[in-house]
Amino acid sequence: MTADRPNLATAARRLMATLVAAAIPAVLAAAPAMAATAPVATDCTPEASTACVAAIVMDEENNFVPDVGVTISGAEFEAQVTTNQEGPVSVEVPEVGTYTITLDEATVPDGLFPDPPEIEVTAQRGSTARGAITLGDQPAGGAPSGEQGESPGGGAETPAAGEAGSEEATSGGFSFANAWQKFGLGIRLGLLLALASVGISLIYGTTGLSNFAHGEQFTLGAVLAFMGINMWGLSFWPAAILAVVICTATGFVQDVVLWKPLRRRNTRLTQLMIITIGLSITLQFTIQLLIGNGSERILSTNPTSMTIAGIRLSSWSWASMAVAVVAILFMGWFLTRTRVGRATRAVSDNPALASATGINPDKIVRVVWTMSTGFAGLAGLMYGLSVGTFSWNTGMQVLLLMFAAVTLGGLGTAYGALAGSMVIGVVVEMSPLIPGMPNDLRYATALAILILVLLLRPQGLLGRRERIG
């Protein structure tokens, strides 16, 4: 019986175990609070495996405002920092993702108001995600806007280190400078859309097929360049050229393996369209498997900014616009000055009549598929460089803008795709200037334009009426 009685040492051990078990929840609950109040380094330098978030508080004259409390939170992380007159204050964050920069309005100098008091930024490894809050002499009345402008792909452009502003940093309310800046962003988006949309229009013109997988060809250009630089160790130009070449080859392979056999079987357009939807889903999740769910950057270095004609864009944005203009001019020359281009227009106008004159429609369609995927990949590459980030579903989100552009310009016409893309790009970027229009709804304006065009002018701006029956 004495063996069943616990001795004094056993009782003491059980008492200590009970006290430890009771203290664990309290320690866990207090851990976030202790982490939040712990000293935080405010001069984070991003490396390949780390990510930084920087908070910038400025007055209307772009001077840094000191002694303002800022909270950076997200991904089970929270840090409190205080601004200074030397520049942005940055902290290292534990993982990539979205972080919220919140201003402590009690620390704002008297007579100044934050516009907006809270913004979100997307942190990426190897870079610093900056968020700027402007203190004005009037209460905030506009939509939140940070240094990082959201893209259709969910990414954001990160300005160069040491720069207080960004091409997409705008204060609430309408101003001519703000509208002119938005117009410049619209031209950039329109040119990149045109570079990608011309392929959709040519495919539809020569085959009658609406290719729902074209958005993934757009994403593939950025993905291949990212993999070439960050996974295969290539420098930028070899990686960029390789990405465009592979995207071009995918169109050739698709026509050889998939579309030509289906054309020979006289497969209906509805069934072909369903196949493009399935191909789109397959490519989406293949890309997701390769790069993951988060946003990625093709280049880890921050671009410099350039101001031309009062429009401030990153150097890569200006370069992307120049490349898009050259590629579009080449496409126009190809369609009007070469035999293959004229044959392409003939097949688009009347395939049966073109075949009767000795043109092989199958060869023309193969050329169209090859060129379309190549231009889509180039557009995706330029988009990833100019906007700054991309994700696995960027193409799916941009696809709506592409369809709106080609429908507005006129299905089957390359020049219509150019005109429609420019209109869509400018309208989408300038729509947040409408009072009460949330910034996140600017892409919905493309859907509104698409519906109006189908109701009022189904053939589009440059399309032709067709007789039915």
C-alpha positions, 0 to 999 in steps of 0.5 A, a space after each residue: 500500500 505504501 507504494 501507491 502513496 506519492 512521496 514529497 518529490 513526486 508531489 513537487 514535480 506534479 505541482 511544477 508541471 501543473 504551473 508550467 501547463 497553466 503558464 503556457 497559454 499566457 506566454 503564447 498570448 503575450 508573445 505577439 505583444 512582446 514581439 510588437 513592442 520589441 525594438 525593430 531595425 528601421 534600415 532594412 536592406 533586402 537580400 535574395 532571401 529577405 523582404 522589406 517594407 518601408 513606410 514614407 510619410 511626406 507633406 504636400 511639398 514632398 518633405 519627409 515628416 518626422 516623429 510620426 508613429 506608423 504600424 506595419 502589420 500582416 502575416 502574423 507580424 506587427 512592428 511599430 516604427 517612428 519616421 524621421 527626416 532622413 527618409 523612409 523607415 523600413 523593417 524586415 518582414 518574415 514572409 512575402 505577402 500583403 502588409 498594411 501600413 497604418 498611421 497613428 493619427 495622434 502623432 500627426 502634427 496639428 493642422 495636417 491630415 493623412 491621405 489616406 491614413 492606411 495603405 497596403 503594399 505587397 512585399 517580395 523577396 529581394 526588394 523593398 515594398 514602399 508605401 507613401 502617405 501624404 499629409 495635407 491641410 485638408 481631411 482625406 476625401 479620396 480613395 486610398 492610394 500608395 506608392 504601389 499601384 495594383 495591377 490586373 495580376 495582383 502585383 505592384 510596381 516598386 519604385 527605385 530605392 531612395 525615391 519618395 514618390 512613384 508614378 502611381 502615387 496620387 492623392 485623393 481628389 481631381 487635379 490636372 497633374 493627377 489626370 495627366 499621370 493617369 493618362 500616361 498609365 493608360 497609354 502604357 496599359 493600352 500599348 501592352 494590351 494591343 501587343 497581346 490583343 492583336 494575336 486574339 484578333 488574328 486567331 479569330 479572323 483566320 479561324 473564327 475561334 475565341 482563344 481563352 488560353 491566350 491569357 496564359 500565353 501572356 503570363 508564360 512570357 513573364 514566367 519564363 523570363 523569371 525562371 531564366 533569371 532566378 532559377 537557371 542563372 541566365 542574365 536578362 537578355 538571354 532569358 528574355 530572348 529565350 522566353 519569347 522564343 519558347 512562347 513562339 514555339 508553343 504556338 507552333 506546337 499547339 497548331 501541329 499537335 492540337 488545332 490542325 488535327 481538330 480542323 481536319 475533323 471539322 470540329 465545331 467552334 463551340 467544342 474548340 472554344 471549350 478546349 481552349 478553356 480547358 487548356 487555359 485551366 491546365 496552363 494556369 495550374 501548371 504555372 502555379 506549380 512552377 512559381 507558387 501562389 505568390 507574386 514574383 518579380 522578374 528582376 530583383 533590382 528596383 527600377 529608376 524613374 523617368 519623367 517625360 512630358 510630365 508623366 513619371 514612369 519607371 525606366 522599364 515602363 518607358 522601355 516596354 512602351 517603346 518595344 510595344 510600339 516597334 512590335 505593333 509597327 512591325 505587325 502593321 508592316 507584315 500585314 500590309 507589305 509581305 506576301 504572307 501578311 496579305 495572304 493572312 488578310 485574305 484568309 481572314 476576309 474569306 478562307 474559301 476564296 483565298 484557298 481558291 486563289 492558291 493560298 494554303 489556309 492551314 499554313 497561314 493559320 499556323 503562322 498566325 498561331 506562332 506569331 500570336 503566342 510570340 507577341 503575347 509572351 513578349 507582352 507578358 514579359 514587358 508587363 512584368 517588367 513595367 508593372 513590377 510583379 506578376 502572379 500565376 493568374 495574371 493572364 486570366 485577369 488581363 484576358 477580360 481587358 483583351 476581349 473588351 479591347 478586340 470587341 470594341 475595335 472589331 473582332 478579326 481586325 488587327 487595327 481594331 485591336 490596337 484602337 480598342 486596346 488604347 481606349 480600354 487602357 486609358 478608360 481603365 486607368 482614368 476611371 478612378 478619377 470619377 468621384 466615388 469610384 473605388 480604385 479596385 473597380 477600375 477594371 470593371 469599366 472594361 466589362 461595362 464597355 464590352 456590354 455597351 459595344 455588344 448592345 450598340 455596335 456589335 461589329 466594333 469601331 473598325 468592324 464591318 456589318 455581316 449579313 446573316 442568313 
